[in-house]
């Protein structure tokens, strides 16, 4: 990319990857007979007989997408509105070179984001099943986990970015 990707844009770019990682985590850790592969009644009404005849993995992905896509589109609209408001109020930003902390944060954040999202999926789904055994919450958790993982990754990525930035400054090029 020609310009530095700022935090909100970076999170928005990583959300689909984190969502697919969460779906993969669920699919790898649950058997085909798991209650998480059930069908929501509204989904069965929309899809008809095709919902019941589809493979459970595909049905899980489709149901999780029904919850993830509106939230993702809303987050993109939120980021667009912030960028538009900033540009209209303050004008175009002058180009400047990114600092070493910004570069270090941009390199550490994705790893913490993806790992955090997978951990949120793992623990939230386990906690939900302890509260309501057999409940169909896995598609909802898979859709929400990337957003929670994005928020949780900020602090550890910032904490690690400081020392990484110092090492980049000190190390000979």
N, C-alpha and C positions, 0 to 999 in steps of 0.2 A: 504494500500500500504506500502511496505517496506521502500520506500525512500520518501523524501519530494518532493512534486510536485511543480515545479517552475512555475513562472508566465505564460510563453508562453504555457507550457504543460497544465496548469490549464485552460487557455482560450480555448485551442483546445478541451479539454474534455467537456467543458461547451457549446460549440457552437451548437451541435445538440439539446441539451435541450432548449437552448434559441430559436432556430429556431422553434421547436415544440410549444413552448410557444407563439411565435408570430403568428403562424398559428392558435392556439387556440384563441388568442385574436381577430384575424380577424373573425374567425367563430362565436364567441360569440357576436360580436358587429355588424354583418351585416346579413341582411335577404337574402334569397335564390335568390331574384330578383335583388340584388345589381350588378352593372356593374363590380365589382371586381371578380365576378364569371364567367366572360366571358372566351372565348377561344382565345389564340393567334393563328394567322393563321399558323405559322410554326408547332405549336403543333397539330393543326387539320390535317395538312398534314402527320405528323408522325403517329398519332394515327388513322386516318381515321374516320369512323363512330362511333367508340368506344368513341372518345372524346366528341362527341355531346350527346351520350346516357348515359354517366357516370353521377353520381350524382355531382352537382356543388361543393360540399365540397371536394370530391375526386379529381375532376379535378383541383381545386385550389391547393390542396396539391401536386399533380403531377407536375403542372406547376411551383410552387415555388421550388420544389426539383430540377427541371431542371436548375434553376439558382443557387441554394444553393450548390449542390454537387460539381460542378467544383471549386467554390471558396473555399469550405472546403478542398477539396483534395489539392489545391494549398497552402493553409495555412499549412496543415500537411507537405507537401513537403518542405515548407519554414522553418518550425521548425526543421525538420529532417536535412536539410542542415546546419542550424546554429549549431545544436548539433554535427553533424559530423565534421564540420570545427573547432569547438572549441576543440573537442577531438583530432583531428589530429594535430592541432597547439600547444596545451598546454598539451596534454596527459590526462590521466584519473584524474579526480578531487578527491582529498582526501576527505574521508567521514568526515563530521563534523556535530555536532548537530545544528539543526535549532534554530535561535534566536527567542526571544519572539515576535519581530515585524514580522518576516516571518510567524510564526504560526498565529498571529492575522490577518495579511493580508490575509492568506490563508482561514481563516474562515469568514472574512467579504466580500471578493471580490465576491463570488458566488451570494450572495443576491443582491448586487448592480448591478452585471452583468445581472441577470435575470430581475430585475425590470427596469433597464435602457434599456434593449433590448425591453421589452414590451412597455415602454414609447416612445421609438424611433419609433416603429411600429405604435403606436397610432397617434403620432403627425405628422410623415412624411407622412402617408397615408392621413391624413386630409389636410395637406399642398399641397400635390400633387393633390388632388381632387379640391382644391380651384383654383389651377393654370389651370388645364385641367379637367373640370367636365366630368364625364363619361369615362375617360381614364382608360385603363386596366394597372394599375401600382401596384396593391396590391401584386401580386406574387413577383414582383421585390423588393418591399419594405420589404416583409416578408423574402426574401433571404438576403438582405443587413443589416437589422436591428440588427442581432446578432453581426456582425462585428463592427458596430458603437457602440453598447451597450458595447462591450468589451473594446473599447477605452475610452468611457465616464465613465466607472466604476472605472478606475484606481485612479483618484484623490479623490473621496469620500471614497473609500475603504482604501486608504493610510491615509487619514485624520482621519478616525475612528480607524484604526489599531493602531495608536500611543497611544491614551488613553487606548485602550483595552490591549495593551502590558504592559503599566504601571500598570494597575489594576491587571493583571496576575502576575506581578513581586511583587507587594506590598501585594497582598492577601495571607493569610496563606494557605498552602497546606494541 
